[in-house]
Amino acid sequence: MAVPRNRHSTARRNSKRAHHAKVGKFFSTCANCKNPHLPHQVCPSCGQYKGRSYGETDQES
Ligand SMILES: [Zn+2]
C-alpha cells in the first residue's frame, strides 16, 4: 500500500476538501400538480408520471 512521503499542509488539505460540499438533492416539477418530485419517478402527491396515472396517491380513498 502506498504511503505518503510528505505531510500536506493545512491549506492544501482544506483546498482539497473545498470540493466536498454536499449539494442539494435535485427535484423536478410535476407536470400535473406542480409539486416537486424525484425525476423519472411517479409523483408522490398526485401519482402521475408522464401524463399517466399509476394510482399511487396518498389521498386515494
Ligand atoms: Zn404530481
PDB file of the backbone (N, CA, C, O) and the ligand in Angstrom, with CONECT records:
HET     ZN  A 101       1
ATOM      1  N   MET A   1       0.842  -1.197   0.000  1.00  0.00           N
ATOM      2  CA  MET A   1       0.000   0.000   0.000  1.00  0.00           C
ATOM      3  C   MET A   1       0.878   1.247   0.000  1.00  0.00           C
ATOM      4  O   MET A   1       1.907   1.312   0.672  1.00  0.00           O
ATOM      5  N   ALA A   2       0.441   2.218  -0.765  1.00  0.00           N
ATOM      6  CA  ALA A   2       1.227   3.446  -0.895  1.00  0.00           C
ATOM      7  C   ALA A   2       1.205   4.241   0.404  1.00  0.00           C
ATOM      8  O   ALA A   2       0.172   4.375   1.060  1.00  0.00           O
ATOM      9  N   VAL A   3       2.360   4.757   0.750  1.00  0.00           N
ATOM     10  CA  VAL A   3       2.498   5.550   1.968  1.00  0.00           C
ATOM     11  C   VAL A   3       2.869   6.972   1.563  1.00  0.00           C
ATOM     12  O   VAL A   3       3.777   7.148   0.750  1.00  0.00           O
ATOM     13  N   PRO A   4       2.203   7.992   2.096  1.00  0.00           N
ATOM     14  CA  PRO A   4       2.525   9.361   1.728  1.00  0.00           C
ATOM     15  C   PRO A   4       3.911   9.763   2.217  1.00  0.00           C
ATOM     16  O   PRO A   4       4.259   9.519   3.372  1.00  0.00           O
ATOM     17  N   ARG A   5       4.688  10.366   1.357  1.00  0.00           N
ATOM     18  CA  ARG A   5       6.064  10.743   1.703  1.00  0.00           C
ATOM     19  C   ARG A   5       6.099  12.002   2.552  1.00  0.00           C
ATOM     20  O   ARG A   5       6.853  12.093   3.521  1.00  0.00           O
ATOM     21  N   ASN A   6       5.275  12.969   2.178  1.00  0.00           N
ATOM     22  CA  ASN A   6       5.316  14.241   2.887  1.00  0.00           C
ATOM     23  C   ASN A   6       3.926  14.592   3.395  1.00  0.00           C
ATOM     24  O   ASN A   6       2.905  14.284   2.780  1.00  0.00           O
ATOM     25  N   ARG A   7       3.936  15.229   4.510  1.00  0.00           N
ATOM     26  CA  ARG A   7       2.692  15.679   5.097  1.00  0.00           C
ATOM     27  C   ARG A   7       2.188  16.893   4.316  1.00  0.00           C
ATOM     28  O   ARG A   7       2.949  17.815   4.024  1.00  0.00           O
ATOM     29  N   HIS A   8       0.883  16.879   3.979  1.00  0.00           N
ATOM     30  CA  HIS A   8       0.307  18.024   3.291  1.00  0.00           C
ATOM     31  C   HIS A   8       0.009  19.126   4.294  1.00  0.00           C
ATOM     32  O   HIS A   8      -0.320  18.864   5.451  1.00  0.00           O
ATOM     33  N   SER A   9       0.130  20.347   3.836  1.00  0.00           N
ATOM     34  CA  SER A   9      -0.159  21.473   4.712  1.00  0.00           C
ATOM     35  C   SER A   9      -1.664  21.576   4.956  1.00  0.00           C
ATOM     36  O   SER A   9      -2.474  20.980   4.247  1.00  0.00           O
ATOM     37  N   THR A  10      -2.005  22.346   5.975  1.00  0.00           N
ATOM     38  CA  THR A  10      -3.412  22.541   6.291  1.00  0.00           C
ATOM     39  C   THR A  10      -4.152  23.204   5.138  1.00  0.00           C
ATOM     40  O   THR A  10      -5.295  22.855   4.845  1.00  0.00           O
ATOM     41  N   ALA A  11      -3.493  24.168   4.479  1.00  0.00           N
ATOM     42  CA  ALA A  11      -4.130  24.857   3.361  1.00  0.00           C
ATOM     43  C   ALA A  11      -4.363  23.901   2.204  1.00  0.00           C
ATOM     44  O   ALA A  11      -5.392  23.985   1.534  1.00  0.00           O
ATOM     45  N   ARG A  12      -3.426  22.993   1.959  1.00  0.00           N
ATOM     46  CA  ARG A  12      -3.583  22.028   0.869  1.00  0.00           C
ATOM     47  C   ARG A  12      -4.698  21.034   1.182  1.00  0.00           C
ATOM     48  O   ARG A  12      -5.485  20.672   0.308  1.00  0.00           O
ATOM     49  N   ARG A  13      -4.753  20.600   2.432  1.00  0.00           N
ATOM     50  CA  ARG A  13      -5.824  19.694   2.841  1.00  0.00           C
ATOM     51  C   ARG A  13      -7.177  20.377   2.707  1.00  0.00           C
ATOM     52  O   ARG A  13      -8.133  19.785   2.205  1.00  0.00           O
ATOM     53  N   ASN A  14      -7.254  21.625   3.156  1.00  0.00           N
ATOM     54  CA  ASN A  14      -8.535  22.332   3.119  1.00  0.00           C
ATOM     55  C   ASN A  14      -8.961  22.668   1.694  1.00  0.00           C
ATOM     56  O   ASN A  14     -10.152  22.651   1.383  1.00  0.00           O
ATOM     57  N   SER A  15      -7.985  22.976   0.816  1.00  0.00           N
ATOM     58  CA  SER A  15      -8.354  23.292  -0.557  1.00  0.00           C
ATOM     59  C   SER A  15      -8.825  22.039  -1.293  1.00  0.00           C
ATOM     60  O   SER A  15      -9.641  22.123  -2.210  1.00  0.00           O
ATOM     61  N   LYS A  16      -8.304  20.871  -0.885  1.00  0.00           N
ATOM     62  CA  LYS A  16      -8.800  19.621  -1.453  1.00  0.00           C
ATOM     63  C   LYS A  16     -10.241  19.390  -1.026  1.00  0.00           C
ATOM     64  O   LYS A  16     -11.072  18.948  -1.819  1.00  0.00           O
ATOM     65  N   ARG A  17     -10.527  19.690   0.230  1.00  0.00           N
ATOM     66  CA  ARG A  17     -11.872  19.460   0.764  1.00  0.00           C
ATOM     67  C   ARG A  17     -12.857  20.540   0.334  1.00  0.00           C
ATOM     68  O   ARG A  17     -14.044  20.452   0.650  1.00  0.00           O
ATOM     69  N   ALA A  18     -12.386  21.552  -0.377  1.00  0.00           N
ATOM     70  CA  ALA A  18     -13.281  22.618  -0.816  1.00  0.00           C
ATOM     71  C   ALA A  18     -14.316  22.099  -1.805  1.00  0.00           C
ATOM     72  O   ALA A  18     -15.365  22.717  -1.988  1.00  0.00           O
ATOM     73  N   HIS A  19     -14.024  20.951  -2.454  1.00  0.00           N
ATOM     74  CA  HIS A  19     -14.952  20.390  -3.435  1.00  0.00           C
ATOM     75  C   HIS A  19     -15.870  19.348  -2.817  1.00  0.00           C
ATOM     76  O   HIS A  19     -16.659  18.724  -3.526  1.00  0.00           O
ATOM     77  N   HIS A  20     -15.778  19.148  -1.491  1.00  0.00           N
ATOM     78  CA  HIS A  20     -16.524  18.068  -0.876  1.00  0.00           C
ATOM     79  C   HIS A  20     -17.869  18.513  -0.305  1.00  0.00           C
ATOM     80  O   HIS A  20     -18.530  17.750   0.399  1.00  0.00           O
ATOM     81  N   ALA A  21     -18.267  19.724  -0.604  1.00  0.00           N
ATOM     82  CA  ALA A  21     -19.506  20.228  -0.024  1.00  0.00           C
ATOM     83  C   ALA A  21     -20.701  19.451  -0.565  1.00  0.00           C
ATOM     84  O   ALA A  21     -20.749  19.081  -1.738  1.00  0.00           O
ATOM     85  N   LYS A  22     -21.669  19.213   0.328  1.00  0.00           N
ATOM     86  CA  LYS A  22     -22.856  18.464  -0.061  1.00  0.00           C
ATOM     87  C   LYS A  22     -23.741  19.362  -0.924  1.00  0.00           C
ATOM     88  O   LYS A  22     -23.991  20.518  -0.582  1.00  0.00           O
ATOM     89  N   VAL A  23     -24.203  18.825  -2.027  1.00  0.00           N
ATOM     90  CA  VAL A  23     -25.078  19.590  -2.905  1.00  0.00           C
ATOM     91  C   VAL A  23     -26.516  19.171  -2.640  1.00  0.00           C
ATOM     92  O   VAL A  23     -26.791  18.051  -2.209  1.00  0.00           O
ATOM     93  N   GLY A  24     -27.404  20.081  -2.905  1.00  0.00           N
ATOM     94  CA  GLY A  24     -28.814  19.815  -2.658  1.00  0.00           C
ATOM     95  C   GLY A  24     -29.352  18.751  -3.595  1.00  0.00           C
ATOM     96  O   GLY A  24     -28.850  18.566  -4.703  1.00  0.00           O
ATOM     97  N   LYS A  25     -30.381  18.057  -3.135  1.00  0.00           N
ATOM     98  CA  LYS A  25     -30.986  16.995  -3.941  1.00  0.00           C
ATOM     99  C   LYS A  25     -31.752  17.625  -5.098  1.00  0.00           C
ATOM    100  O   LYS A  25     -32.426  18.641  -4.932  1.00  0.00           O
ATOM    101  N   PHE A  26     -31.640  17.015  -6.259  1.00  0.00           N
ATOM    102  CA  PHE A  26     -32.299  17.549  -7.449  1.00  0.00           C
ATOM    103  C   PHE A  26     -33.740  17.084  -7.483  1.00  0.00           C
ATOM    104  O   PHE A  26     -34.033  15.899  -7.322  1.00  0.00           O
ATOM    105  N   PHE A  27     -34.635  18.037  -7.695  1.00  0.00           N
ATOM    106  CA  PHE A  27     -36.047  17.728  -7.842  1.00  0.00           C
ATOM    107  C   PHE A  27     -36.533  18.266  -9.176  1.00  0.00           C
ATOM    108  O   PHE A  27     -36.048  19.290  -9.656  1.00  0.00           O
ATOM    109  N   SER A  28     -37.472  17.586  -9.760  1.00  0.00           N
ATOM    110  CA  SER A  28     -38.154  18.129 -10.921  1.00  0.00           C
ATOM    111  C   SER A  28     -39.605  18.400 -10.538  1.00  0.00           C
ATOM    112  O   SER A  28     -40.128  17.850  -9.569  1.00  0.00           O
ATOM    113  N   THR A  29     -40.235  19.260 -11.326  1.00  0.00           N
ATOM    114  CA  THR A  29     -41.584  19.686 -11.011  1.00  0.00           C
ATOM    115  C   THR A  29     -42.583  18.814 -11.747  1.00  0.00           C
ATOM    116  O   THR A  29     -42.421  18.524 -12.932  1.00  0.00           O
ATOM    117  N   CYS A  30     -43.606  18.404 -11.039  1.00  0.00           N
ATOM    118  CA  CYS A  30     -44.648  17.566 -11.639  1.00  0.00           C
ATOM    119  C   CYS A  30     -45.418  18.364 -12.681  1.00  0.00           C
ATOM    120  O   CYS A  30     -45.787  19.513 -12.437  1.00  0.00           O
ATOM    121  N   ALA A  31     -45.662  17.766 -13.837  1.00  0.00           N
ATOM    122  CA  ALA A  31     -46.405  18.440 -14.891  1.00  0.00           C
ATOM    123  C   ALA A  31     -47.882  18.555 -14.555  1.00  0.00           C
ATOM    124  O   ALA A  31     -48.582  19.397 -15.116  1.00  0.00           O
ATOM    125  N   ASN A  32     -48.359  17.724 -13.654  1.00  0.00           N
ATOM    126  CA  ASN A  32     -49.779  17.700 -13.320  1.00  0.00           C
ATOM    127  C   ASN A  32     -50.098  18.622 -12.151  1.00  0.00           C
ATOM    128  O   ASN A  32     -50.989  19.465 -12.252  1.00  0.00           O
ATOM    129  N   CYS A  33     -49.379  18.469 -11.044  1.00  0.00           N
ATOM    130  CA  CYS A  33     -49.737  19.217  -9.836  1.00  0.00           C
ATOM    131  C   CYS A  33     -48.672  20.234  -9.434  1.00  0.00           C
ATOM    132  O   CYS A  33     -48.831  20.911  -8.418  1.00  0.00           O
ATOM    133  N   LYS A  34     -47.582  20.362 -10.209  1.00  0.00           N
ATOM    134  CA  LYS A  34     -46.510  21.343  -9.993  1.00  0.00           C
ATOM    135  C   LYS A  34     -45.763  21.152  -8.684  1.00  0.00           C
ATOM    136  O   LYS A  34     -45.023  22.039  -8.261  1.00  0.00           O
ATOM    137  N   ASN A  35     -45.942  20.027  -8.049  1.00  0.00           N
ATOM    138  CA  ASN A  35     -45.196  19.761  -6.827  1.00  0.00           C
ATOM    139  C   ASN A  35     -43.841  19.159  -7.161  1.00  0.00           C
ATOM    140  O   ASN A  35     -43.710  18.493  -8.188  1.00  0.00           O
ATOM    141  N   PRO A  36     -42.828  19.374  -6.327  1.00  0.00           N
ATOM    142  CA  PRO A  36     -41.531  18.758  -6.600  1.00  0.00           C
ATOM    143  C   PRO A  36     -41.567  17.250  -6.367  1.00  0.00           C
ATOM    144  O   PRO A  36     -42.157  16.771  -5.398  1.00  0.00           O
ATOM    145  N   HIS A  37     -40.931  16.521  -7.263  1.00  0.00           N
ATOM    146  CA  HIS A  37     -40.832  15.070  -7.102  1.00  0.00           C
ATOM    147  C   HIS A  37     -39.497  14.631  -7.677  1.00  0.00           C
ATOM    148  O   HIS A  37     -38.841  15.389  -8.392  1.00  0.00           O
ATOM    149  N   LEU A  38     -39.097  13.411  -7.363  1.00  0.00           N
ATOM    150  CA  LEU A  38     -37.843  12.891  -7.879  1.00  0.00           C
ATOM    151  C   LEU A  38     -37.967  12.642  -9.378  1.00  0.00           C
ATOM    152  O   LEU A  38     -39.000  12.149  -9.831  1.00  0.00           O
ATOM    153  N   PRO A  39     -36.930  12.976 -10.164  1.00  0.00           N
ATOM    154  CA  PRO A  39     -37.011  12.788 -11.608  1.00  0.00           C
ATOM    155  C   PRO A  39     -37.122  11.317 -11.987  1.00  0.00           C
ATOM    156  O   PRO A  39     -36.549  10.453 -11.324  1.00  0.00           O
ATOM    157  N   HIS A  40     -37.854  11.040 -13.042  1.00  0.00           N
ATOM    158  CA  HIS A  40     -38.104   9.700 -13.592  1.00  0.00           C
ATOM    159  C   HIS A  40     -38.831   8.804 -12.608  1.00  0.00           C
ATOM    160  O   HIS A  40     -38.732   7.579 -12.671  1.00  0.00           O
ATOM    161  N   GLN A  41     -39.568   9.437 -11.690  1.00  0.00           N
ATOM    162  CA  GLN A  41     -40.333   8.642 -10.744  1.00  0.00           C
ATOM    163  C   GLN A  41     -41.731   9.225 -10.639  1.00  0.00           C
ATOM    164  O   GLN A  41     -41.971  10.389 -10.957  1.00  0.00           O
ATOM    165  N   VAL A  42     -42.653   8.370 -10.180  1.00  0.00           N
ATOM    166  CA  VAL A  42     -44.046   8.773 -10.044  1.00  0.00           C
ATOM    167  C   VAL A  42     -44.159   9.857  -8.970  1.00  0.00           C
ATOM    168  O   VAL A  42     -43.541   9.772  -7.909  1.00  0.00           O
ATOM    169  N   CYS A  43     -44.958  10.869  -9.273  1.00  0.00           N
ATOM    170  CA  CYS A  43     -45.159  11.966  -8.326  1.00  0.00           C
ATOM    171  C   CYS A  43     -45.840  11.434  -7.070  1.00  0.00           C
ATOM    172  O   CYS A  43     -46.873  10.773  -7.173  1.00  0.00           O
ATOM    173  N   PRO A  44     -45.291  11.703  -5.887  1.00  0.00           N
ATOM    174  CA  PRO A  44     -45.899  11.159  -4.673  1.00  0.00           C
ATOM    175  C   PRO A  44     -47.206  11.835  -4.277  1.00  0.00           C
ATOM    176  O   PRO A  44     -47.986  11.265  -3.513  1.00  0.00           O
ATOM    177  N   SER A  45     -47.460  13.049  -4.786  1.00  0.00           N
ATOM    178  CA  SER A  45     -48.661  13.752  -4.353  1.00  0.00           C
ATOM    179  C   SER A  45     -49.853  13.457  -5.255  1.00  0.00           C
ATOM    180  O   SER A  45     -50.983  13.401  -4.769  1.00  0.00           O
ATOM    181  N   CYS A  46     -49.628  13.264  -6.576  1.00  0.00           N
ATOM    182  CA  CYS A  46     -50.769  13.000  -7.453  1.00  0.00           C
ATOM    183  C   CYS A  46     -50.666  11.638  -8.134  1.00  0.00           C
ATOM    184  O   CYS A  46     -51.623  11.212  -8.781  1.00  0.00           O
ATOM    185  N   GLY A  47     -49.545  10.948  -8.011  1.00  0.00           N
ATOM    186  CA  GLY A  47     -49.438   9.597  -8.551  1.00  0.00           C
ATOM    187  C   GLY A  47     -49.351   9.539 -10.055  1.00  0.00           C
ATOM    188  O   GLY A  47     -49.680   8.510 -10.647  1.00  0.00           O
ATOM    189  N   GLN A  48     -48.911  10.628 -10.705  1.00  0.00           N
ATOM    190  CA  GLN A  48     -48.839  10.653 -12.153  1.00  0.00           C
ATOM    191  C   GLN A  48     -47.390  10.704 -12.609  1.00  0.00           C
ATOM    192  O   GLN A  48     -46.535  11.296 -11.950  1.00  0.00           O
ATOM    193  N   TYR A  49     -47.133  10.082 -13.733  1.00  0.00           N
ATOM    194  CA  TYR A  49     -45.821  10.194 -14.356  1.00  0.00           C
ATOM    195  C   TYR A  49     -46.006  10.175 -15.853  1.00  0.00           C
ATOM    196  O   TYR A  49     -46.609   9.251 -16.397  1.00  0.00           O
ATOM    197  N   LYS A  50     -45.479  11.211 -16.537  1.00  0.00           N
ATOM    198  CA  LYS A  50     -45.578  11.373 -17.995  1.00  0.00           C
ATOM    199  C   LYS A  50     -47.032  11.290 -18.470  1.00  0.00           C
ATOM    200  O   LYS A  50     -47.328  10.648 -19.477  1.00  0.00           O
ATOM    201  N   GLY A  51     -47.938  11.951 -17.730  1.00  0.00           N
ATOM    202  CA  GLY A  51     -49.330  12.020 -18.142  1.00  0.00           C
ATOM    203  C   GLY A  51     -50.141  10.784 -17.836  1.00  0.00           C
ATOM    204  O   GLY A  51     -51.340  10.752 -18.113  1.00  0.00           O
ATOM    205  N   ARG A  52     -49.517   9.760 -17.269  1.00  0.00           N
ATOM    206  CA  ARG A  52     -50.260   8.552 -16.922  1.00  0.00           C
ATOM    207  C   ARG A  52     -50.420   8.459 -15.421  1.00  0.00           C
ATOM    208  O   ARG A  52     -49.529   8.842 -14.663  1.00  0.00           O
ATOM    209  N   SER A  53     -51.567   7.943 -14.996  1.00  0.00           N
ATOM    210  CA  SER A  53     -51.803   7.758 -13.575  1.00  0.00           C
ATOM    211  C   SER A  53     -51.421   6.338 -13.181  1.00  0.00           C
ATOM    212  O   SER A  53     -51.787   5.367 -13.843  1.00  0.00           O
ATOM    213  N   TYR A  54     -50.683   6.245 -12.098  1.00  0.00           N
ATOM    214  CA  TYR A  54     -50.243   4.934 -11.629  1.00  0.00           C
ATOM    215  C   TYR A  54     -50.895   4.565 -10.298  1.00  0.00           C
ATOM    216  O   TYR A  54     -50.554   3.558  -9.677  1.00  0.00           O
ATOM    217  N   GLY A  55     -51.843   5.410  -9.877  1.00  0.00           N
ATOM    218  CA  GLY A  55     -52.658   5.060  -8.722  1.00  0.00           C
ATOM    219  C   GLY A  55     -51.910   4.967  -7.411  1.00  0.00           C
ATOM    220  O   GLY A  55     -52.328   4.252  -6.501  1.00  0.00           O
ATOM    221  N   GLU A  56     -50.792   5.693  -7.308  1.00  0.00           N
ATOM    222  CA  GLU A  56     -50.035   5.654  -6.059  1.00  0.00           C
ATOM    223  C   GLU A  56     -50.164   6.987  -5.333  1.00  0.00           C
ATOM    224  O   GLU A  56     -49.163   7.648  -5.054  1.00  0.00           O
ATOM    225  N   THR A  57     -51.361   7.367  -5.039  1.00  0.00           N
ATOM    226  CA  THR A  57     -51.592   8.633  -4.357  1.00  0.00           C
ATOM    227  C   THR A  57     -51.796   8.383  -2.872  1.00  0.00           C
ATOM    228  O   THR A  57     -52.269   7.322  -2.464  1.00  0.00           O
ATOM    229  N   ASP A  58     -51.429   9.389  -2.063  1.00  0.00           N
ATOM    230  CA  ASP A  58     -51.679   9.272  -0.639  1.00  0.00           C
ATOM    231  C   ASP A  58     -53.063   9.794  -0.278  1.00  0.00           C
ATOM    232  O   ASP A  58     -53.550   9.562   0.829  1.00  0.00           O
ATOM    233  N   GLN A  59     -53.711  10.517  -1.235  1.00  0.00           N
ATOM    234  CA  GLN A  59     -55.070  10.991  -0.948  1.00  0.00           C
ATOM    235  C   GLN A  59     -56.112  10.091  -1.595  1.00  0.00           C
ATOM    236  O   GLN A  59     -57.262  10.495  -1.761  1.00  0.00           O
ATOM    237  N   GLU A  60     -55.725   8.885  -1.958  1.00  0.00           N
ATOM    238  CA  GLU A  60     -56.639   7.947  -2.604  1.00  0.00           C
ATOM    239  C   GLU A  60     -57.580   7.363  -1.556  1.00  0.00           C
ATOM    240  O   GLU A  60     -57.165   7.022  -0.449  1.00  0.00           O
ATOM    241  N   SER A  61     -58.840   7.256  -1.923  1.00  0.00           N
ATOM    242  CA  SER A  61     -59.832   6.730  -0.981  1.00  0.00           C
ATOM    243  C   SER A  61     -60.158   5.270  -1.279  1.00  0.00           C
ATOM    244  O   SER A  61     -60.975   4.665  -0.585  1.00  0.00           O
TER     245      SER A  61
HETATM  246 ZN    ZN A 101     -47.964  15.491  -9.220  1.00  0.00          ZN2+
END
